[in-house]
Amino acid sequence: MSHNFDEAIAVELSGPDAFTSQTHPAYANMVGPFGGVTAGAVVRALHQHERSLGEPAALTINYVAPIADGAWRLVVEEVRTNRSNQHWLFRIIQDEQVVTTGSMVFAAVRDTWGATELAPPPVGPPEEVPAAEPIIPLAWLSRSSTSRASFKKERPASDRMIPRGCRSTRMMPSSSSSNLICRESDGWLTFSFPAAR
């Protein structure tokens, strides 16, 4: 025994790149059928197409006019097939009027590496870890160093918009350097910028 949803998204091949379907009373809304049911019928039709490759990856659907109760026709066009994905355009036509347009992408599913989370290696406190040499030879990188200060419960005197990850900061200028104190979840991160010579 089929479910109402299976009946609502049922399609029939009516040509090389065309399908027919019809609305279902179980999914009627105030103006036309629920959009998800129409989208489901489109996905089923394209997935059943003899030239479709891979699995559904993305669907864009535009309801440009209400779909009336009754039959409608789906016309599809294969735009491009690549090694890993395939692109389609489609239109839903009812009473010789376009009521829905959209596009769909299929993608090949291949075995790939996993995303197993690894435990971090054991390291000493920050002050015992030597500074890494800059990967990119930029002069300003040699004028910056970072060190983690002990956690302070008080908030800085003034907050400002700061880079993502920092909740608040304060500047501590001196004759030899300018320190940007950046609050994180577990302490203060100090960015020290020695004065240029």
MOFEN-V32571 format. One record per backbone hydrogen bond with DSSP energy under -1.0 kcal/mol. NH is the residue of the N-H (numbers start at 1). CO is the residue of the C=O. Records with the same first field share a line. If there is no record, write none. Layout:
BEGIN
NH: CO, CO
END
This chain:
BEGIN
7: 3
8: 4
9: 5
12: 20
14: 18
15: 18
18: 15
19: 74
20: 12
21: 72
23: 70
27: 24
28: 25
29: 32
34: 27
38: 34
39: 35
40: 36
41: 37
42: 38
43: 39
44: 40
45: 41
46: 42
47: 43
48: 44
52: 49
55: 107
57: 105
58: 105
60: 103
62: 101
64: 62
65: 99
72: 21
73: 93
74: 19
75: 91
76: 17
77: 89
79: 87
80: 87
82: 85
86: 106
87: 80
88: 104
89: 77
90: 102
91: 75
92: 100
93: 73
94: 97
97: 94
99: 92
100: 92
101: 62
102: 90
103: 60
104: 88
105: 58
106: 86
107: 55
108: 84
128: 125
129: 126
138: 136
142: 139
144: 141
145: 192
147: 190
149: 188
166: 163
167: 183
170: 181
172: 179
174: 177
178: 193
179: 172
180: 191
181: 170
182: 189
183: 168
184: 187
189: 182
190: 147
191: 180
192: 145
193: 178
194: 143
195: 176
END
